[in-house]
Every structure is written in structure tokens, then in C-alpha cells.
Amino acid sequence: MPLKVHPPRSGKTPNYSIRGTYLGVAVDRSTGTPKKAVAEQQRKALEAKIERGEYPEKPKQPNAPTFLSAAVAYMKAGRRRRYVGRLIEYFKDMPLEAIDQDAIDTAAAALYPNVSPSTRNGCVYTPVSAILHHAGVDITVRRPKGHKGKQMTRFLLPPDAFAIIKAAGEIDEEMGRLLTFLLYTGCRIGEALALKWETVSVDRREAYIETSKNDEPRTVRLTQDALDALGPVKTAGGVFRFHQGGHRNFLFLNAKVTACGLPPVKRPRPGQRMVIPPHRLSWVTFHTFCHTWATWLRRFGGADLQGLVATGRWRDPRSAARYAHVVSHEEWARVEMLPTMGKSMEMPVKKTKAQ
């Protein structure tokens, strides 16, 4: 049952008490006060401590590993740093042995109260699990329901993909090259922007993706279109100049709008909102080009499920399986044999002996 404030027991104590169970923690303690309002404040404060994992207090062991030390070691090993800073602010020096499923669930709800399960999974559950595993903690973290999000498999048909890239190139030459690279490599936008010339081999037509969503590096094969998208070859530095920000997104927006035959969107003045006209390609994102690459590889390249997974783009075959629908099964060719409405559908009638 939840924590409740119970009145003083006649003849035994003048003080209120708190009893019940909250988040699996049993409580039966005196508040030390005869005032109900003060007792209620203590109850709320106690629930907050339980949510933070601060109650019941656990004896501290000298030199025991903490989340802070584990997170620092994780980042020093070259692992992904995104979202780790906010997790450190929350867990601080909490011992690793105190970080269980309840503690992770509570942290997710506290840090990201109004986001989707998939966002919560990526911002809390995945990095915490990675940090704990890197520290040698054997834990199976249960992800929130719906953490995989909505499985979006919308893709671009060649005319639309090429129209967006052409419009992008006319607005900003490098934006056109970036979209071309995404289309012919299946890279995520973050992977493309992190690409360095030191990891590109023009002679072998390969690019080495050092960091990925799965924290597993992979090598991508570069088609001639992808090679041309790299631009002038250099010896070092980033391949693309873009960073996270509004300018990159603004160029992409205008590429989509222009591809639909509409005039480009103008930048708003300070204090004004951007006016974006309705257009049929509004659903397209940078990640849509990744889906398009996988769909084209399946539909036009003839790659099966094993072939898609072998590219290293996916770690889980179930994620790659979403593209199975893009190739019609050969049995569907049999629908051409069905009777058509232009032909007679009358069935012959058998004559009886009476007839």
C-alpha cells in the first residue's frame, strides 16, 4: 500500500507515524511531530528520497565504485558522451550497487517527464546500461514499453529523392552532396557529419564509420555517386562542414519546399515565427534518406534480410526485417490470372433428369 500518515496511538505516543510501501520500500516510522501538516510534509519528502534511491540509507563502503567514477571511465574509453553529463548530475556519487531497475526508472521519469518512451530509452536507459556494463555490472535493464517507437519505414521514390537533392544543390552545393551521401550509404546524419577524411579511402571506395548509434564501427562501400558527394579530396578534417543547428535544417527545409515547386521559405525576423507552406514532402527528414537507401537496396539491389544485416547498418535482424515489405512476393503475379470484370462470369448449369 502507498505511504500514509497515521494518527497518534492513544496512550502510546502523541506523534503521527508513516506506514506503507512505496516503490517496493517498506516504511514504518514515527514522524516525531503531533502536527499532521508537518507529518504530511515528511511523508512527501520521504517519498522523494525513495525515488532518488536515498532511502533506506545504505552503508558506504570505502573506495566503492560510483556512477560518477564509472561514467568518467566510460567516456575516457572513447565511448559515446551524449546524455552522460545530465546523468552524472542526477546520480552523482551513488554507488553502482544501488543503481537497479527502480533507480533507473525513477531517473528516467525525473529527468525526462514529458517525452516519448523511445526518447526516454535513448537518453537514460541505453547510456546507463552501457555505463554499468562497461563497469562490469551484470544487469539486464528493462526498457520502457514502446521504447522502440513507431517503426517508420516511409521512403522516397527516385523522382522525389533526386528532386530534393537537385534543389538542395542549387541552394547550397554542400547540402546537395550531403543528401547524396546519405542516400547512397545509409549513414545517419550524425555519422555523416562525424566523418573524417582520415577514415576515407578513395582508392578502395570505402569509408570507415567510427561512431554509430550501436557504438559499433563499420565500413561502408562508396558508389560513384557517393564518391562524387565527398567533394574535393583532402588529407584531414571533416568531410562535411555542417553541424547541429538551425542553418542546416533551414537549407534542408527549402530543398523540400523547392522540390515541390513552391518558392523558398524566408528567414523570419527576430521575434517572428517562420511561415512554412504546406507541401507534400513535409514528412521527409534526414533519416528518410537512410530508410530510402535500405529500401532501394532491398527493392532494386535484391538484398535479402541477411544481406541487409551483413552491411553492418543494423545489429538486430528484426530492425532490418521492416524492409521486407518493399518487395512483392512472386506469388502475387498470380493475381493476373483472376477473372476480370470484362469477361463473362456465368457458370454452366448442369441439366437434371427431369429436364
Sine and cosine of phi, psi and omega as CSV:
sin_phi,cos_phi,sin_psi,cos_psi,sin_omega,cos_omega
0.00,0.00,0.40,-0.92,-0.01,-1.00
-0.94,0.34,0.22,-0.97,0.02,-1.00
-0.94,0.35,0.71,-0.70,0.01,-1.00
-0.70,-0.72,0.49,-0.87,0.07,-1.00
-1.00,0.00,0.84,-0.55,-0.01,-1.00
-0.96,-0.29,0.61,-0.79,-0.04,-1.00
-0.93,0.38,0.31,-0.95,0.01,-1.00
-0.86,0.52,0.56,-0.83,0.05,-1.00
-1.00,0.03,0.86,-0.50,-0.08,-1.00
-0.83,0.55,0.77,-0.64,0.04,-1.00
0.99,0.15,-0.08,1.00,-0.03,-1.00
-0.89,-0.46,-0.72,0.70,0.00,-1.00
-0.43,-0.90,0.57,-0.82,0.04,-1.00
-1.00,0.03,-0.04,1.00,-0.13,-0.99
-0.99,-0.16,0.46,-0.89,0.10,-0.99
-0.96,0.27,0.37,-0.93,0.03,-1.00
-0.76,-0.65,0.34,-0.94,0.03,-1.00
-0.89,-0.45,0.84,-0.54,0.00,-1.00
-0.68,-0.73,0.49,-0.87,0.04,-1.00
0.66,-0.75,-0.16,-0.99,0.00,-1.00
-0.76,-0.66,0.76,-0.65,-0.01,-1.00
-0.73,-0.68,0.85,-0.53,-0.03,-1.00
0.81,0.59,0.61,0.79,0.05,-1.00
0.99,0.12,0.03,1.00,-0.02,-1.00
-0.97,-0.24,0.87,-0.49,0.01,-1.00
-0.99,0.13,0.67,-0.74,-0.05,-1.00
-0.74,-0.67,0.71,-0.70,0.11,-0.99
-0.45,-0.89,1.00,-0.03,-0.10,-0.99
-0.54,-0.84,0.39,-0.92,0.04,-1.00
-1.00,0.09,0.54,-0.84,0.06,-1.00
-1.00,0.07,-0.33,0.94,-0.02,-1.00
0.97,0.26,0.28,0.96,-0.01,-1.00
-0.62,-0.78,0.60,-0.80,0.05,-1.00
-1.00,0.02,0.03,1.00,-0.03,-1.00
-0.99,-0.12,0.83,-0.56,-0.06,-1.00
-0.91,0.41,-0.61,0.79,-0.02,-1.00
-0.89,0.46,-0.66,0.75,0.02,-1.00
-0.93,0.38,-0.63,0.78,0.02,-1.00
-0.89,0.45,-0.63,0.78,0.03,-1.00
-0.91,0.42,-0.61,0.79,0.05,-1.00
-0.89,0.45,-0.65,0.76,0.03,-1.00
-0.91,0.42,-0.61,0.80,0.01,-1.00
-0.88,0.47,-0.71,0.71,0.01,-1.00
-0.91,0.42,-0.64,0.76,0.01,-1.00
-0.91,0.41,-0.59,0.81,0.00,-1.00
-0.93,0.38,-0.64,0.77,0.05,-1.00
-0.89,0.46,-0.62,0.78,0.02,-1.00
-0.90,0.43,-0.64,0.77,0.04,-1.00
-0.90,0.44,-0.65,0.76,0.03,-1.00
-0.90,0.44,-0.64,0.76,0.02,-1.00
-0.89,0.46,-0.57,0.82,0.01,-1.00
-1.00,0.08,-0.05,1.00,-0.03,-1.00
0.98,0.21,0.33,0.95,-0.04,-1.00
-1.00,-0.08,-0.05,1.00,0.03,-1.00
-0.64,-0.76,0.70,-0.72,-0.07,1.00
-0.95,0.31,0.50,-0.87,-0.01,-1.00
-0.92,0.39,0.70,-0.71,-0.01,-1.00
-0.96,-0.29,0.64,-0.77,0.00,-1.00
-0.89,0.46,0.74,-0.67,-0.01,-1.00
-0.99,0.13,0.71,-0.71,0.05,-1.00
-0.99,-0.15,0.66,-0.75,0.00,-1.00
-0.89,0.47,0.71,-0.70,0.04,-1.00
0.89,0.45,0.35,0.94,0.04,-1.00
-0.94,0.34,0.66,-0.75,0.00,-1.00
-0.90,0.44,0.66,-0.75,0.00,-1.00
-0.89,-0.47,0.17,-0.98,0.03,-1.00
-0.89,0.45,-0.62,0.78,0.00,-1.00
-0.86,0.51,-0.76,0.65,-0.02,-1.00
-0.90,0.43,-0.62,0.79,0.00,-1.00
-0.93,0.37,-0.63,0.78,-0.01,-1.00
-0.93,0.38,-0.64,0.77,0.02,-1.00
-0.90,0.45,-0.69,0.72,0.02,-1.00
-0.90,0.44,-0.60,0.80,0.01,-1.00
-0.89,0.46,-0.71,0.70,-0.02,-1.00
-0.95,0.30,-0.58,0.81,0.04,-1.00
-0.90,0.44,-0.43,0.90,0.02,-1.00
-0.98,0.20,0.03,1.00,0.04,-1.00
1.00,0.05,0.23,0.97,0.00,-1.00
-0.98,0.19,0.13,-0.99,-0.10,-0.99
-0.90,0.43,0.77,-0.64,-0.07,-1.00
-1.00,-0.07,-0.25,0.97,-0.10,-0.99
-0.87,0.49,0.70,-0.71,0.01,-1.00
0.97,0.25,-0.19,0.98,-0.08,-1.00
-0.93,0.36,-0.62,0.79,-0.04,-1.00
-0.85,0.53,-0.69,0.72,-0.01,-1.00
-0.93,0.36,-0.54,0.84,0.04,-1.00
-0.93,0.36,-0.60,0.80,0.04,-1.00
-0.90,0.43,-0.66,0.76,0.03,-1.00
-0.87,0.48,-0.54,0.84,-0.04,-1.00
-0.99,0.15,-0.82,0.58,-0.10,-0.99
-0.98,0.19,-0.55,0.84,0.01,-1.00
0.78,0.62,-0.85,-0.53,-0.07,-1.00
-0.99,-0.11,0.45,0.89,0.03,-1.00
-0.90,0.44,0.77,-0.63,0.01,-1.00
-0.86,0.51,0.59,-0.80,-0.01,-1.00
-0.87,0.50,-0.55,0.84,-0.03,-1.00
-0.93,0.38,-0.29,0.96,0.01,-1.00
-1.00,0.00,-0.16,0.99,-0.03,-1.00
-1.00,-0.01,1.00,-0.10,0.03,-1.00
-0.92,-0.40,-0.21,-0.98,-0.04,-1.00
-0.87,0.49,-0.69,0.73,0.00,-1.00
-0.88,0.47,-0.65,0.76,0.00,-1.00
-0.91,0.42,-0.63,0.78,0.01,-1.00
-0.94,0.35,-0.67,0.74,0.04,-1.00
-0.87,0.50,-0.68,0.73,-0.01,-1.00
-0.91,0.41,-0.66,0.75,0.02,-1.00
-0.89,0.45,-0.66,0.75,-0.01,-1.00
-0.89,0.46,-0.69,0.72,-0.01,-1.00
-0.93,0.37,-0.57,0.82,-0.03,-1.00
-0.97,0.24,-0.66,0.75,-0.06,-1.00
-0.98,0.18,-0.58,0.81,-0.06,-1.00
-0.73,-0.69,0.96,0.27,-0.10,-1.00
-0.96,0.28,-0.47,0.89,-0.14,-0.99
-0.84,-0.54,0.75,0.67,0.01,-1.00
-0.80,-0.60,0.15,-0.99,0.00,-1.00
-0.97,0.26,0.37,-0.93,0.05,-1.00
-0.84,0.54,-0.58,0.81,-0.01,-1.00
-0.92,0.39,-0.62,0.78,0.05,-1.00
-0.92,0.38,-0.67,0.74,0.03,-1.00
-0.88,0.48,-0.63,0.78,0.01,-1.00
-0.90,0.43,-0.71,0.71,-0.03,-1.00
-0.95,0.31,-0.50,0.87,-0.07,-1.00
-1.00,0.03,-0.42,0.91,-0.08,-1.00
-0.82,-0.57,-0.88,0.47,-0.15,-0.99
-0.88,0.48,-0.72,0.69,-0.04,-1.00
-0.91,0.40,-0.78,0.63,-0.01,-1.00
-0.92,0.39,-0.60,0.80,0.03,-1.00
-0.90,0.43,-0.69,0.72,0.03,-1.00
-0.87,0.50,-0.68,0.74,0.01,-1.00
-0.90,0.43,-0.65,0.76,0.00,-1.00
-0.91,0.41,-0.69,0.72,0.01,-1.00
-0.90,0.43,-0.68,0.74,0.01,-1.00
-0.91,0.41,-0.60,0.80,0.03,-1.00
-0.90,0.43,-0.51,0.86,0.02,-1.00
-1.00,0.10,0.00,1.00,0.04,-1.00
1.00,0.03,0.23,0.97,0.01,-1.00
-0.99,0.12,0.83,-0.55,0.00,-1.00
-1.00,0.05,0.99,-0.14,-0.04,-1.00
-0.60,-0.80,0.65,-0.76,0.10,-0.99
-0.96,-0.28,0.94,-0.33,-0.07,-1.00
-1.00,0.05,0.85,-0.53,0.06,-1.00
-0.99,0.17,0.80,-0.60,-0.03,-1.00
-0.99,0.10,0.42,-0.91,0.00,-1.00
-0.91,0.40,0.50,-0.87,0.03,-1.00
-0.87,0.50,0.76,-0.65,-0.03,-1.00
0.99,0.10,0.28,0.96,-0.09,-1.00
-0.93,0.37,-0.36,0.93,0.02,-1.00
-0.98,0.19,-0.15,0.99,0.03,-1.00
0.94,0.33,-0.11,-0.99,0.02,-1.00
-0.98,0.18,0.84,-0.55,-0.05,-1.00
-0.96,0.28,1.00,-0.09,-0.04,-1.00
-1.00,0.00,0.84,-0.55,0.00,-1.00
-0.80,-0.60,0.37,0.93,0.03,-1.00
-0.92,0.39,0.64,-0.77,-0.05,-1.00
-0.66,-0.75,0.23,-0.97,-0.02,-1.00
-1.00,-0.08,0.65,-0.76,0.18,-0.98
-0.98,0.20,0.44,-0.90,-0.08,-1.00
-0.76,0.64,-0.71,0.70,-0.02,-1.00
-0.85,0.52,-0.67,0.74,-0.01,-1.00
-0.95,0.33,-0.66,0.75,0.01,-1.00
-0.88,0.48,-0.72,0.70,-0.02,-1.00
-0.94,0.35,-0.54,0.84,0.01,-1.00
-0.92,0.39,-0.67,0.74,0.02,-1.00
-0.90,0.43,-0.70,0.72,-0.02,-1.00
-0.90,0.43,-0.66,0.75,0.02,-1.00
-0.89,0.45,-0.70,0.71,0.01,-1.00
-0.90,0.43,-0.64,0.77,0.01,-1.00
-0.89,0.46,-0.68,0.73,-0.01,-1.00
-0.90,0.44,-0.56,0.83,0.02,-1.00
-0.96,0.29,-0.51,0.86,0.02,-1.00
-0.98,0.19,-0.72,0.69,-0.01,-1.00
-0.49,-0.87,0.91,-0.41,-0.11,-0.99
-0.82,0.57,-0.63,0.77,-0.04,-1.00
-0.96,0.28,-0.50,0.86,0.07,-1.00
-0.90,0.43,-0.64,0.77,0.06,-1.00
-0.89,0.46,-0.64,0.77,0.02,-1.00
-0.92,0.38,-0.62,0.78,0.01,-1.00
-0.89,0.46,-0.71,0.70,0.00,-1.00
-0.91,0.42,-0.59,0.81,0.05,-1.00
-0.90,0.44,-0.67,0.75,0.02,-1.00
-0.89,0.46,-0.68,0.73,0.03,-1.00
-0.89,0.45,-0.65,0.76,-0.07,-1.00
-0.92,0.40,-0.58,0.81,-0.10,-0.99
-0.97,-0.25,0.12,0.99,0.07,-1.00
-0.81,-0.59,-0.34,0.94,-0.05,-1.00
0.97,0.26,0.19,0.98,-0.01,-1.00
-0.95,0.32,0.51,-0.86,0.15,-0.99
-0.97,0.24,0.34,-0.94,-0.05,-1.00
-0.87,0.49,-0.63,0.77,0.02,-1.00
-0.91,0.41,-0.59,0.81,0.02,-1.00
-0.92,0.38,-0.65,0.76,-0.01,-1.00
-0.92,0.40,-0.67,0.74,-0.03,-1.00
-0.95,0.31,-0.35,0.94,0.03,-1.00
-1.00,0.01,-0.06,1.00,-0.06,-1.00
-0.92,0.39,0.74,-0.67,0.02,-1.00
-0.93,-0.36,0.49,-0.87,0.04,-1.00
-0.89,0.45,-0.45,0.89,0.00,-1.00
-0.91,0.42,-0.34,0.94,-0.03,-1.00
-0.96,-0.29,0.26,0.97,0.01,-1.00
-0.93,-0.38,0.74,-0.68,0.08,-1.00
-0.88,-0.47,0.97,-0.24,0.00,-1.00
-0.93,0.38,-0.61,0.79,-0.02,-1.00
-0.89,0.45,-0.67,0.74,-0.02,-1.00
-1.00,0.02,-0.06,1.00,0.00,-1.00
0.84,0.54,0.75,0.66,-0.04,-1.00
-0.70,-0.72,0.44,-0.90,0.12,-0.99
-0.70,-0.71,0.72,-0.69,-0.03,-1.00
-0.99,-0.15,0.91,-0.42,0.00,-1.00
-1.00,0.02,0.96,-0.28,-0.09,-1.00
-0.97,0.26,-0.66,0.75,-0.05,-1.00
-0.88,-0.48,0.68,-0.73,0.01,-1.00
-0.60,-0.80,0.10,-0.99,0.01,-1.00
-0.87,0.49,-0.56,0.83,-0.04,-1.00
-1.00,0.03,0.07,1.00,-0.05,-1.00
0.85,0.52,0.44,0.90,0.03,-1.00
-0.83,-0.55,0.90,-0.44,0.00,-1.00
-0.92,0.40,0.40,-0.91,0.03,-1.00
-0.45,-0.89,0.26,-0.96,0.03,-1.00
-0.94,-0.35,0.73,-0.69,0.02,-1.00
-0.94,-0.35,0.58,-0.81,0.05,-1.00
-1.00,0.07,0.72,-0.70,-0.06,-1.00
-0.97,-0.24,0.88,-0.48,0.14,-0.99
-0.96,0.29,0.10,-1.00,0.02,-1.00
-0.90,0.44,-0.61,0.80,0.04,-1.00
-0.89,0.45,-0.65,0.76,0.02,-1.00
-0.92,0.38,-0.62,0.79,0.05,-1.00
-0.90,0.44,-0.70,0.72,0.01,-1.00
-0.89,0.45,-0.49,0.87,-0.02,-1.00
-0.95,0.32,-0.27,0.96,-0.01,-1.00
-0.96,0.29,-0.38,0.92,0.00,-1.00
0.99,0.17,-0.28,-0.96,0.00,-1.00
-0.86,0.52,0.79,-0.62,-0.05,-1.00
-0.95,0.32,0.72,-0.70,0.05,-1.00
-0.83,-0.56,0.12,-0.99,-0.03,-1.00
-1.00,-0.09,-0.39,0.92,-0.04,-1.00
-0.40,-0.92,0.21,-0.98,0.04,-1.00
1.00,-0.09,0.03,-1.00,-0.03,-1.00
-0.96,0.28,0.58,-0.81,0.01,-1.00
-0.96,0.29,-0.65,0.76,0.01,-1.00
-0.90,-0.44,0.59,-0.81,-0.10,-1.00
-1.00,0.08,-0.26,0.97,-0.14,-0.99
-0.93,0.38,0.46,-0.89,0.09,-1.00
-0.75,-0.66,0.09,-1.00,0.10,-1.00
-0.89,0.46,0.75,-0.66,0.02,-1.00
0.32,-0.95,0.12,-0.99,-0.09,-1.00
-0.94,0.34,-0.54,0.84,-0.05,-1.00
-0.89,0.45,-0.71,0.70,0.01,-1.00
-0.88,0.48,-0.71,0.70,-0.02,-1.00
-0.92,0.38,-0.55,0.84,0.01,-1.00
-0.92,0.40,-0.68,0.73,0.04,-1.00
-0.89,0.46,-0.66,0.75,0.00,-1.00
-0.91,0.42,-0.66,0.75,0.03,-1.00
-0.86,0.52,-0.73,0.68,-0.03,-1.00
-0.93,0.36,-0.47,0.88,0.08,-1.00
-0.90,0.43,-0.67,0.75,0.02,-1.00
-0.93,0.36,-0.69,0.72,-0.02,-1.00
-0.90,0.45,-0.70,0.72,0.00,-1.00
-0.91,0.41,-0.60,0.80,0.03,-1.00
-0.90,0.44,-0.38,0.93,0.04,-1.00
-1.00,0.01,0.08,1.00,0.03,-1.00
0.99,0.13,0.28,0.96,-0.01,-1.00
-0.97,-0.24,0.39,-0.92,0.05,-1.00
-0.92,0.38,0.51,-0.86,-0.02,-1.00
-0.89,0.46,0.45,-0.89,0.02,-1.00
-0.98,0.20,0.65,-0.76,0.03,-1.00
-1.00,-0.07,0.54,-0.84,0.03,-1.00
-0.93,0.37,0.70,-0.72,0.00,-1.00
-0.97,0.25,0.41,-0.91,0.09,-1.00
-0.98,0.21,0.30,-0.95,0.01,-1.00
-0.81,0.58,0.77,-0.64,0.01,-1.00
1.00,-0.01,-0.14,0.99,0.01,-1.00
-0.98,-0.22,0.40,-0.92,0.04,-1.00
-1.00,-0.09,0.55,-0.84,0.02,-1.00
-0.95,0.30,0.73,-0.69,0.02,-1.00
-0.99,-0.13,0.93,-0.35,-0.02,-1.00
-0.95,-0.31,0.88,-0.47,-0.02,-1.00
-0.94,0.33,0.52,-0.85,0.08,-1.00
-0.88,0.47,0.71,-0.70,0.04,-1.00
-0.51,-0.86,0.46,-0.89,-0.15,-0.99
-0.95,0.30,-0.21,0.98,0.02,-1.00
-0.97,-0.26,0.37,0.93,-0.03,-1.00
-0.92,0.40,-0.38,0.92,-0.03,-1.00
-0.98,0.20,-0.21,0.98,-0.09,-1.00
-0.97,0.23,0.74,-0.67,0.08,-1.00
-0.83,-0.56,0.07,-1.00,0.09,-1.00
-0.85,0.53,-0.61,0.79,-0.05,-1.00
-0.94,0.34,-0.35,0.94,0.05,-1.00
-0.87,0.50,-0.53,0.85,0.02,-1.00
-0.93,0.37,-0.51,0.86,0.08,-1.00
-0.92,0.39,-0.70,0.71,0.05,-1.00
-0.89,0.45,-0.60,0.80,-0.01,-1.00
-0.91,0.40,-0.67,0.75,0.05,-1.00
-0.85,0.53,-0.74,0.68,-0.01,-1.00
-0.90,0.43,-0.64,0.77,0.00,-1.00
-0.92,0.40,-0.69,0.72,0.01,-1.00
-0.92,0.40,-0.61,0.79,0.02,-1.00
-0.89,0.46,-0.59,0.81,0.01,-1.00
-0.97,0.23,-0.70,0.71,-0.10,-1.00
-0.98,0.19,-0.78,0.63,-0.09,-1.00
-1.00,-0.06,-0.50,0.87,-0.01,-1.00
-1.00,0.03,-0.22,0.97,0.03,-1.00
0.96,0.27,0.26,0.96,-0.01,-1.00
-0.95,0.31,0.71,-0.70,0.07,-1.00
-1.00,-0.03,-0.13,-0.99,-0.05,-1.00
-0.86,0.51,-0.71,0.70,0.00,-1.00
-0.89,0.45,-0.58,0.81,0.01,-1.00
-0.92,0.39,-0.64,0.77,0.03,-1.00
-0.89,0.45,-0.71,0.71,-0.01,-1.00
-0.91,0.42,-0.57,0.82,-0.04,-1.00
-0.91,0.41,-0.33,0.95,0.04,-1.00
-0.94,0.35,-0.27,0.96,-0.02,-1.00
1.00,0.08,-0.02,1.00,-0.02,-1.00
-0.94,0.34,-0.48,0.88,0.02,-1.00
-0.83,-0.56,0.55,-0.84,0.10,-1.00
-0.99,-0.14,-0.52,0.85,-0.04,-1.00
-0.97,-0.25,0.86,-0.51,0.02,-1.00
-0.84,0.54,-0.45,0.89,-0.01,-1.00
-0.91,0.42,-0.51,0.86,0.04,-1.00
-0.94,0.33,-0.62,0.78,0.01,-1.00
-0.96,0.28,-0.39,0.92,-0.06,-1.00
-0.92,0.40,-0.30,0.96,-0.03,-1.00
-0.91,0.42,-0.28,0.96,-0.03,-1.00
-1.00,-0.06,0.10,0.99,-0.01,-1.00
-0.92,0.39,-0.42,0.91,-0.09,-1.00
-0.96,0.29,-0.25,0.97,-0.13,-0.99
-0.98,0.21,-0.23,0.97,0.02,-1.00
-0.93,-0.36,0.89,-0.46,-0.01,-1.00
-0.93,0.37,0.66,-0.75,0.02,-1.00
-0.93,0.38,0.60,-0.80,-0.05,-1.00
-0.86,0.51,-0.41,0.91,0.01,-1.00
-0.90,0.43,-0.37,0.93,0.01,-1.00
-0.91,0.41,-0.29,0.96,0.04,-1.00
-0.90,0.43,-0.34,0.94,-0.03,-1.00
-0.94,0.34,-0.27,0.96,0.00,-1.00
-0.91,0.42,-0.36,0.93,0.03,-1.00
-0.92,0.38,-0.28,0.96,-0.03,-1.00
-1.00,0.02,-0.09,1.00,-0.02,-1.00
-0.95,0.33,0.53,-0.85,0.05,-1.00
-0.87,0.50,0.60,-0.80,0.02,-1.00
-0.98,-0.21,0.32,-0.95,-0.04,-1.00
-0.95,0.32,-0.21,0.98,0.01,-1.00
-0.99,0.11,-0.13,0.99,-0.01,-1.00
-0.95,-0.31,0.37,-0.93,0.00,-1.00
-0.92,0.40,0.72,-0.69,0.00,-1.00
-0.96,-0.29,0.18,0.98,-0.05,-1.00
-0.96,0.29,0.68,-0.73,0.02,-1.00
-0.99,-0.14,0.62,-0.79,0.02,-1.00
-0.89,0.45,0.61,-0.79,-0.01,-1.00
-0.97,-0.23,0.80,-0.61,-0.02,-1.00
-0.97,0.23,0.68,-0.74,0.02,-1.00
-0.99,0.10,0.65,-0.76,0.04,-1.00
-1.00,-0.03,0.18,-0.98,0.02,-1.00
-0.89,0.45,-0.58,0.81,0.03,-1.00
-0.88,0.47,-0.56,0.83,0.02,-1.00
-0.97,0.26,0.00,0.00,0.00,0.00
